[in-house]
Amino acid sequence: MRLRIFIILLLFGLLNMPQQMNGEDLGSNRSSKAITTHLAKDSLQMLTDSRSDAQQCLDGLAWQPEQFEVSFQPADNERYDGKLNFPSARTSGNARLDTVVLEWFAAREHQKTVVSDRVVLVVHELGSSMPFGKTIARQLSAFGVHTFLIHLPHYADRKTESKMSGGEKLVSGMPQAVADIRRSRDAIMQWPELKAQEIALVGLSLGGILSATTGSLDASFDSVHLLLAGGDLNGILTNGRKEPEKVMQSLKASGFDESQIALAISRVEPLRIAHRLNPETTWLYTGRYDTTIPRANSDALAECIGLKSSHRIMMLADHYTGAIFLPLIVANIAHVINGKEEIQDQPATEVDSTPAALEN
């Protein structure tokens, strides 16, 4: 186990090393750039579905569309190029928690910033420091697409002083997270300086689950890419190992019984509305040996979406050693976003680069 953690941390340490900029740098002279603002408006329309349970789920996630202000703050470091901030569509009464934060990674090719009308929104994993999400965002920007990494409720810039347990924060923040991801789409697409024409949604683990639900609201994202995600959240918390076990223990320690937990997480259950996702523009990456998001839960999500085999990529890895395949995954996603032919050599469908000692 320690060897596994060391290898993965080393891999991510290398991928997250700051890239030296040799060409035009949109982040240069950042300290002299003032905060700018623009107005955006929710594009969310009335959500309808012929299935009664799906309609009930949609009604619980929808909000009244309105105009909102988006501010841009140039970065004062080399980790990203700036941040977008705007109010959450679902407020809690806490100003810090109710301010959505997006880190912006400018489109680059050959270490030089480029003009691009393609955008990606990345939704990070459960880990508090978001190393996987940051790596995916940074690497995607190197393929010439503008990339934004959202801070989910109770993460990074949105951390608050609270007596709630980690499990309570997670579950209570999930409906707000769905609204924030969807509103992020409008904040980005209506940023005048960016002139974006297409936007993709990429989610990893927790972020993949939330992205499956958000992408199912309407057809607002041009493509949806789900990494190590699944459906039946109650089943994941009950049968999943490691993180799901910790979340379940945290919730029970806070006084939640199983029926209360099931009811709380049902509000964002992907399987209630994932049939609304377009299987032609949705991809799901699964770890064959994943016990955190069990194979059965990934299969259930794929079946609900109606994914064809070419959009279901099976990695010979577990929930953590899948990091080995990140370069291939990112390249595949970038090819789809850039309108190029999909990579035919799918990660781990033919080659197993995961040592048996690292498999669960």
Secondary structure by P-SEA (a helix, b strand, c coil): caaaaaaaaaaaaaaacbbbbcccccccccccccbbbbbbbbcccbbbbccaaaaaaaaaaccbbbbbbbbbbbbccccccbbbbbbbccccccccccbbbbbbbccccccbbbbbcbbbbbbbcccccaaaaaaaaaaaaaacbbbbbbbccccccccccccccaaaaaaaaaaaaaaaaaaaaaaaaacccccccbbbbbbccaaaaaaaaaaaccccccbbbbcccccaaaaaaacccaaaaaaaaaaaaacccaaaaaaaaccccccccccccccccbbbbbccccccccaaaaaaaaaaaccccccbbbbcccccccccaaaaaaaaaaaaaacccccccccccccccccccccc
